[in-house]
Amino acid sequence: MFELTNESPTATPALLQLWKSTFSGRRRELETNVLPQGVFLVINTRCPILKLQQCLLEEFDLIRGPGTCRIFRENWLKLVPNIIDIAGKQKISNKVAGILHHYRSLDSPDFETSSCAALELLPSLLPTRKLKDSCRFFFDCHEDSVNLAEAIRKPHRESPFILKHGSLFHIIADSKPYLYVSGESMEALLSLIATYYVFHQTYAKEVSTTLQFIQSEVIAADDPETKYANSLTLEALAFSLGIDEGGWSDVDGCSDAAGSYWEHGCVDVADPYGIRKFGISVAGG
């Protein structure tokens, strides 16, 4: 496979055939920790073709079933307006208010604007722990004038995340650029989640609740066999944030409201989404 990859920078038919024929063995080695941990270690020692976004997403489909990427996109399109709506219904914290104000002040707001806003909002609506910059472990935004290497370096992050650099999106893994994702934030999110699945990566503990929410509401939303009864659904998100017809009952509740949903026994903290069934682990779990 390495020889074929060196001969062509694109996925040739021969390379694709070899990649698919080695899928089962590769998954077995990853899931039993035979392969070294780390995105680039897997690429450099076992499967160089996974440096291509096309193959990353196709491998995600092989893991989760045909049509996974298509369903992911469809569900995210439906979910984004609801996340914005929920965020706007609360007596919002300064952080959430700042995010909403920033995106609403942009010229010609469209779905892409709302999608980026939703990505920034989720870690604040679903805090795993009280951490000022938790969003940066999931979706980190910088102006294009900021040095890319410096944006990656601080804060130190071991798990994959999205870096928005100006209007460009990068998937960062092992603390260095892995994929450049052209186009939209939705494709960046899909590539991020695919990276976690394909390389058997541990969810970043700083945003594990956000990633579990995406797993439940975007990946498994249409699958009754994998959408668990104790999943943190969008309706449960609204409930956990104290949103009812009267709005928020606690003005400063944003930092703790979602956590209270977990503390009251609504979710099995040891394995809240049954995620170990899918070969994903939560840091510290």
N, C-alpha and C positions, 0 to 999 in steps of 0.2 A: 504493500500500500504506500509506503514511503517513497519508493521508486516511482510509482505512477503519479504521486502528488508532486514530486519534484519535476516531472516531465511536463506537467500542465497545471496552471494556477486555477483552472476551473474543474468542475466535476464531470469528467468524461464518462461515457457509458461503462467502460471497463472498471473504472474506479468506483462508480456507484454500485455496480454488481458486487465487487469485492467488499465494499463497506456494508451492504445489506446482508451478505452471507456471513459476516462476522458479528452481526448484531447480537445474537443470543449469547454467544460466548463472552462478548464484551459486557453485556448487562450482568451476567452471572458473576464476572470478576469484580465489577463495580459494587454490586450489592453484597458481596461477601468480603469486601475490602481487600481483595487480592491486588487490584490495581492501586497505584500510588494515589494519595489524595491530592487534589489540586487540578484546576482546569488545564493549565499548561503542561503539567506532568502527563496527563492522559493524552493530550494532543501530541506531545513530543515523543512519547514512548509507545503509544498504542494506535491512535486514530487521528492522523493529521487532517483528514478531511473535515473533521468537526470544527475546524477554524472557519469554515464557510457557513454563513447564516442559513442558506438553503438546506444544508445537510443537518444543521442543528435542529431546525424546525421539523424536518422530515423524521429525524430520530425521535423527537418529542411525540409526533404522531404514532410512531411505532410503539412507543412506551405506553401511551395513554389510549391508543385506538384511533382508527381512521377518522378524519374530520375534526380532531382535537383543536388544531389551530384555527380552523374556520369557526367552530363553535366559540372559541375564546374571543375572537374578534366580534362576533355577533353579540355575545353577552356583555362585553365591555361597552359596546355602543349603547346598549340599553341601560347599563348600570351607571354610567357617568352622570347623566342628568339627575338621577336619584341621589347620588352622593352630594352633588352640589345643592340639591333641594334640602337634604337633611342638614347639611352644614349651615344653610341659610335660615333654618327654623329655630336654631338655638339662640339663647342669649350668649353670644359667642365670646370665647376667650380672645385676648388680644392677638394671639398667634393666628387663629383661624380667621379673625376679622381682617388681619393684614393680608393673608393669602387671598381671600375673596376680593378685597379692595384692589389689590394689584391686578388680578386678572380681569376684573370688571372694568378697570380703567383703560385697558388696552383698546386700540382702535380695531374695529371690525371683529368683535369676538365671534368665534365659530366653534365647531366641535373640538378642533385641536386645542384651542385655548381652554375649553372646559376640561378636556382630558388631562392636560398638564396640571390644571387646578386640582382635579380629583386626585392625581398622584401625590401632590403636595399635601392635600388635606387628610388623606387616609391615616398617616402615622400620627397626626394630631387628634383625630377622632377615635383612633384605636391605639392608644399608647400602651406599649408593653411595659415600659418603666419610665420614671420621670427623668428624661434626658433631653436637654435643650435642643440638641441638633439631631434627634433621632431620624428625622426625615432624610438626612444626608446619608444614611445607611441604606436608603431605598431609592430616592430620587433627588439627586444633588444638582442644583442649577447654578450656573456661572455665566457671566458675560464673556463674550469671545475675547475680550481684552485680557482676561485672567490666564496666566500660564497653565497649560493643560497638566503638566507634570505636577505642579504645585497643587492644583485642584484635586488631583488623585491622591496626593500624599497626605493631606490633612483634611479631616482626622484619619487616623489609621483604621482601615477597614479590611478585614480578612475575607468576608463573604462578598459575593457578587452584588453590584448595584448599578443603577443607571446614572450616568453623568451627562447632563445637558449642558453643552458648551456652546453658547450662543444659540444658534438654531439647529445645531447638530447633536445627535445622540450617540453615546458610546456605552457599551457594556464593559464594565471594569471587573476583572476577576484576578485573584491573586495579586491585587494591588497594582495592576497594570492593564492597559487597554487590551481587550479581547476582541470585541466586534465593533465596527462602525455601522450603525443602523441608519440607513438613509430613509427619509420619509417622515413618519409620524411617531408620536409618543406611544400610540397603541402598539406599533411594531416593536418599539423598544421594550415595552412591558412584556409582550409575548416572548421576546428573545431572553429577557431576564429570567422569567419563570422557566423557560425551556432550559436555560443554563443550569438552574438549580436541579431540575429533574435529570437531565442528560448526564451531568457530571456528578450526580448523587451528592450534592452539596448540602451542608447543614444550613437551615434558615438562620439568618442573622438575628441574634437574640434581641437586638435593639428594636427590630421591626417585625418580630416573628408573628405578632397578632395580625398585622397588616397582610403579611404573606399568606397566613392561614385563611384570612378573610377572602383573599383573591382565589385561593385554592377552592374554597367552598362555593363562592358566588360566581366565579368566572369560569373555572375549569369544570367543576362538577355540578353546575347549576341545573343542567338538564338530565342528570343521571341519578335516578332515585336510589340506585344501589350504592353509590359512592357519596351522595349528599347526606351526611349523617344527621340524625335527629338533634344532636347537640351542637350542630354547626352554628357559627355566629352569622346568621343570615342578615340581609339588609334590614328586615323588620326588627330583628333582635338588636341590630346596631342602633336603630332609632330608639328602641326601648331602653337600651343600656345607657344612652346619652340623655335620658330623661325627657325625650321629646313627646309631647302629647298635644292636644288641641290648644293648650295654654302655653306651649313652648317650654323652655327650660324652667325647672324649679330651683336650680342652683346655678347662679351666675358664674361661679368659678369652678364649676364641676367638670370642665373639659379634661383636666389632667387626671381625674380619678374615676369619672363616670363609667367608662368602658371597663376599667379594672374591676369595678364593683359587680359587674355582671358575672365575671369569672369567680369572684370571691364568694358569691352567694350560692355556688354549687350548680349553676346552670350548665357549666362546661366541665368536662373531665380534664383537669389541668395536666395530668400526666400524659395524655394523648388526645387533645381537644378535638382534633379533626380526623382521628384515625389515620394520620398521615404516614405512620410507619408502614401501613399497608402499601403505600405508593413508593416506598424507598426514600422518603425524605425524613430528615431528623431535625429536631429543634435544639438549638444550642442550649446546653444545660439540662436537656431532657433525657 
